[in-house]
Amino acid sequence: RSGGEAPRYEHDGLVVDVLRRQVSLRGEPLHLSPKEYRLLELQARHAGKVLTHRYLLEQLWPEGGEADAQYLRVYVRQLRQKLGDPAEAPHWLLTEAGVGYRLLAPG
């Protein structure tokens, strides 16, 4: 484990296995686009910590260019839809207004 990053996230039916690059929800495989997976993987590696918009944009679009917070919101919305995690009452992925997003820590 480098830097305290968890290779596996499990919380309330959501499993993100970073080593195997697999995500499942209540035992069923969850099919994510590469960007959706990367977004969830970053959150899972740092569960419980707020990841800023800037950090997520730099990680998801290292080439810079066209990426902006609007793209990030689109991917967060798509990811929430696949998780069945409504923004109004999130179960896993919390919005920290004006700052970023935080995946609830397991436990």
C-alpha positions, 0 to 999 in steps of 0.5 A: 500500500503506497500512501495509505491508498486502499486497493479495495473499497466496500460499503453497503453493497458497493465494491470497487476492486482497484487491483482487478479494475472491477466494480459491483453493486449488490453482487452484480457487475457494474459496467462503467465507461473508462472515465466513470471508472477512473472517477470512482477509482479515485474516490475509492482510493481516497474514501472519506476525503474530499477530492477537489474539482481541480484535482479530479480534473487534473487526474481525469484529463491530464492533457488539460485542454477542454476539460472543465468542471462541467465535464466533471459534473456530467460524469458524476451525474452518469456515475450516480445514475448507474449507482442509483445514488441521487444527488438530493440524497446521496448514499455514497458520493457526496457533493461538497459544494464549491469544493469537490466530491467525497465518497463515504468511508466504509465502516 
